[in-house]
Amino acid sequence: MNELKHYSLNLNLLEGRFLRRPNRFVVYVEIDGKECGASLPNPGKMQELLFPGVTMLLMPMDTDRVTYPFRVEGIITDQNDVIMLNTVKTNDCAAWLVEHNLIPSLNGWRLVRREITVGSSRFDLLLEKEGKELYCEVKSCTLFGGNMAMFPDAVTERGRRHVEELGELARSGVATAVLFMIHSHRVHGFCPDYHTDPAFSTTLYENRFDVQIIPLSLGWDRTLTLTGGIREIPLRWDLYEKHGVLDSGIYLFLMELDEDRTIQIGALGEIDFSKGFYCYVGSAKIGLSKRIDRHKRQRKAMHWHIDYLRTATRVVGSWPVRSALVAECELAQMVGSIAECSVGQFGSSDCRCESHLFYFSSNPTRTRPFQDILTDVRMVRV
């Protein structure tokens, strides 16, 4: 493990405070009291990481060649864990680990080339051993909770297609692999995120006997040097088989109302709603995806309380929880504990809860308590 100390990005890193993220590839940070722009080479949502004030590790850039004066390389959590965010550098690290035989499942393979086009896809690494080739796709994983890691944190059709095409190559006799670079030394199990992207999860599961799937746990320090403890961790297919194969469970559905309004809510009558954000907690014994899609549509027959509210709001986001480990009413209690208030009897006519609709004056998804609830019910309890 001492050899791992020799792998470092060798960057002149600065620290800054995260302020906001206007789009997927740009953030604004505060450095020495000054607001600066920084490129973010990572398309993931990372909502469970990017809280205002969190420390980011930044690389100064030549502004004659790029738009922003800094590039984000990593982030430091409240637990002082360092997480690599640069997906390009993650691929560099994967190539280095292969070359130094530090990934047990790929021992003996030699790196031949980077960025290889095969058909309509491009894969990250081409390896060779004893005249045989292996195509390897590298995925950067930054989603963890408790002892678990999951991927992806957002729907990835590109990632699903990569796995599907690797499976086809494998069935034609070509060796293939997906390497999940998990940027946490604390995790002890990995599973595809069937809550967020059931299509990717199903594709990975269906190709598990053809494509070699390698979840690799990594540890970094504040200089973005590997700290040792690199190990392959178990794939928790038991979780997918128990929860991911069924399209049922509970969910959060967040809406924004852009002005104070009085809205007729079915038999509840007229209710005064303040401008702000409303989080609805619901469930579906079958057809969870269709239930959420129905909520997103404006035009439909009025049936549930939420149907009436949707006529006046825009959708901010939705978060399914495909698990029987947490009940709808328990989730409602959890959201209610961090909300500013609730709308009485909304969505709770068939239970003893005061409400299943909760009010926030600002977007709760940008707060740690909201993300902690999602992490708890999706990952920690498994």
N, C-alpha and C positions, 0 to 999 in steps of 0.2 A: 504493500500500500504506500510505502514511502515514495515510489515513483510517481504517484498521482500528484504530489506536491509540485512536480515539474510542469504540470499543465496549468497555464494561466493565460488569460487573454492579453496580459501585458499592456494594459490600457492605463492612461493617465486619468483616472476617474475622479469626478467631483460628485458631491452630494447636493441634492435639491429637494424641495418640498413639492409634492404633486398638488396642482390646483384644479385642473379640469382637462377634459379630453373632448375637443370639438368634433373629431372624427376618428376613425379607426387607427390612423397612422400618425397622428399629431397629438401631443400633450403640451400643456403649459405648466411650467414649474417656477418656483421661487428660489433664487440663488442670491444670498447676501442681500435680501430685501428687494431684489429686482425680478420682475416677471420676464421669463424667457420662453421661447418656443423650442420644442425638441421633437425630433422624429421618433416614432415608435415602431420598430421593425417586428411587429407581432399583430396579426389580425384578430386575435382572440378577444372575447368580451372582457374577461378578467375583472368583472364587477366585484368579486369577492376580495380583490386586492387593491383596486384603485380608489382609495378613500382620500378626501382632502387632507393634506398634511403628512401623508405617508412619505417616507424617504425613498428617493429614486437615485440610482447610480447612473451618472451621465458621462458620456465621452465628448469632450470638446471637438468641434468640427471646423474645417476650413470653410468659412462662409462665402468664399469666392467660388466654391464648387457645389455647395448645397444650400438649400433654402433656410434651414434652421441651424443655429449655432451649436446645438447639442444633439446627441443621439442617446436614447435610453438603452442601457445595457442590462439593468437589473433593478430589483426593488427589495427593500428591507422591511420585514413584517414586524408587528408588535412583539413577537417572540424573538426578535433579532435573527430570524432566519433570512438568508439571502436567496432570492429566487432569480434565476436567469430569465430575461424576457426576450432577448434578441434571438430570433429563430435561425438566422443565418449563422450566428456564432454557435448555436446549439448543434447545427449540422457539422460545423468544424470540429466541435468536441467529439461528436459521434465518430467521425472519421479518425481522429487521433486515438480514441479508445480501441477501435478496430485494429489499427496499425500496431498497437502495443499489446494486443491480446488481453484486454481488460474486460471484455464482455464474454463470459463463459460460453454462451450459446453460439458465439461467432469465433471462438478460438481457432486459429489455423487459417482463417480466411485472410486474404491480402487485398488491400484497396487498390483497385485498378483505375477507376475514374469517378468523377463527381458529375452530377446532373446528366443523366443518361436518358435519351428519348427512346421510347419503345412504343410503336404505334402512335396513339393519340395522347399518351401520357409521358411525363418526365419523372423519373425516380431519382432519389438523392444519391445513392451509392451503388456502384458496381463492384462486387467482390469476386475473387477467384481463389480456388483451392484445387490443386491436383487436376487442372484442366477443366474444372467445372465452374460455371458462373452462378452468381447469386445477386439478384436485384433486391435492394433494401430501401424502403421508404422510412424516413425519420420523422417522428411527430414529437413536438415539444409540449409537455404536459405541465400546466401550472395550477390545476384544480385539485385541491386536497381538502380533506375534512376528517378529523380524528386520525385514524391509522390508514385511511383509504385515499386512493388517487383515482380520478376519473378523467376520461377524455371522450368527446370534446366539450368545451364550455359554450359552444354555439354550433348551430347546424352547419355541417360541412359536406356538401354534395361532392366537392372535389376529393375530400378524404375518403368518402364512401366509394367513389369511382376508383380511386387508387387501390383500395383493398380488393374490390371486385376484379380489377385487371390483374393484380398480383395472383389472385386465386386462379384465374384463367391460365396465366403463365405456368403456375405450379402444376396444374393438371395436364399441361402439355409436356411436362418433364423438366421445367426450369426451376431451380431453387429460388425461393423468394422469402422475404421477411419484412415485418413491420417492427421498427424499434421505437418504443415509447420512452423518450428521455424525460424522466419524472424529476423535477427540480426540488426535491425534498428528501432529506435523509430520515424523516420521521415515519414515512408510510410503510405499511407491511402488506398491503394488498392493492390490486388494481382491477378495475372493471370498466368497460365502456359505459359512458353516461347515457343510459337508456331513458332517463328523465328528459334530457335535452334533445337528443338526436336518436330516436329509436331506429331510424333507417340505417345509420352508420353502425349502431350496435348490432343489429340483426345481421348485416353484411359481414361484420367481423366474426360473429359467432358462427355463421354458416360456412366460413372459410377457415375455421380454426384448425382443421386437420390437414389443410393444404399449405397454408401460409404460416411460417414460423412467427409467432407473436412474442415479442420480448419486452416486458416492462422492466426498465432499469432505473433504480433509485440513485440520485446524485446528491452530493452536498457541496455547497459553495461558501467561501468566505467573502468579506467585504471588498477584497481586491479581485473578486471573481476568479479565484484559484480553487481548483478541486481540493476538497479537504479529506478525501478518503471516504470509507464507508460505502463505496459503490457496490451495489449488489442487485441481482435479479430478484424480483419479488413475485409472489404467486398471483396468477390470474384467477379472479373470483367468479368463475362461470356459474357457480351455484346461486349467486345473487341475480344474475341475468335470468337464469332459468326460473327462479322463484318470482321475480318482480317484473323483469323487462319484457317478457313474452306476452303479458296481458295488457291490453289497452284500457286500464281502469285505475282508479285512485282518486286523489284529491288535487286541488290546484289553487293557485293565487292568480287573480286577474286584476290588473291595475289600469285604471282609467283616469283621465284628466278632464276636469270641467273648467273652461276658460273664463267663466263669469258666474256671479251669484244667480241662481235660478230657482224658481218654484216648478217642480215637476210632478205630474200625476203618476204615482207608482201603483197601478192596479187597485186592488181592494184596500191598500194602505192609505189611499187618498193623496192629496197634495202634500208634498214635503218640500221644505226650504233647504236647498243645498248651497253651501258656500263654495266659492272658487277654490280649486285645489285638486288633490289627488284622492281617489277612492279605491281601496283594495277590497275586492270581493273574494271570499273563501267559499269554494264549492267542491262537489264531488260527483263522480260518475261511476256506477258499478260496471257499465260497459260503455264503449265508445267515448273514452276520455278525449281523444283528439278531436272528434267531431263536435263534442260539447264545447270545447274551447273555440273551435272554428265558428260555431254558431254564435257565440258571444261576440266574436269579432265583426260579424255582419251587422249592418245597420237595418237592412230590410228583411223582416221576418215576422211571423205571427207572434203577437205578444203573449207570453206564457209565464215566465218567471219575473220576479221583481227586477232583476238585472236587465231584462229586455227593455224596460221603460227607461232606465237610466242610460242605457247605451245610445238612445236616440239623441242625447244631448252631449255626449262625451267622445273623446278620442282614445284609442287604445294605446297604452304606454308599453305594456308587456304582459306576458302570461308565463306561469311556471308550473308545469305539471309535476306531481310527485307520484310516480308509479310504484306504490308500495302500500301494503296493508298494515304497516307498522305504526302509522299515525292516523288517527281518526279525524274527520272533518271538523268536529267540534273542538278537538284539542288544538288543531291548527288555528282555528278562529280565536281561541283563548290566547295563543301565542302572539298573533298579530295584534289583538286587542290590547295586549300588555305594552306595546310600543307605540300604538296609535294615539292621536290627540283626542279623538272621540269616536263614537259609533253612531249609526243610524238605526234607531230602535225598531226591532222586529223585521228588519230587512233580511230576507233570505233565510230566516230561522223559524218559519211557521211550523216546521215539522220536528223541532227539537226544543230543548230548554234554554238555548243560548239567547242572550239579549239581542244579538245581531250577528250577521256574517258580513257586514259591510263597515269598513273602517276608514276614517278620514285622516289625511296628512296634509298640512299646508304646503309642504314642499315634497319633492320627489323622494320617496323612502328608499328607492333602489340604490341611492348613493350613500346610504348610511350603513354602518357596521351592524346595528341590531337587525335590520331587515335581512342582510346577507347571512348573518349568523343563524337566523331561523331557517333559511333555505339549506344551509350547510348541515344543520342539525337533522332536519327531516329527510334530507336526500342521502346523506353520507354517514354522519356520525353514528346514527342508530343501527346501521347495518353491521 
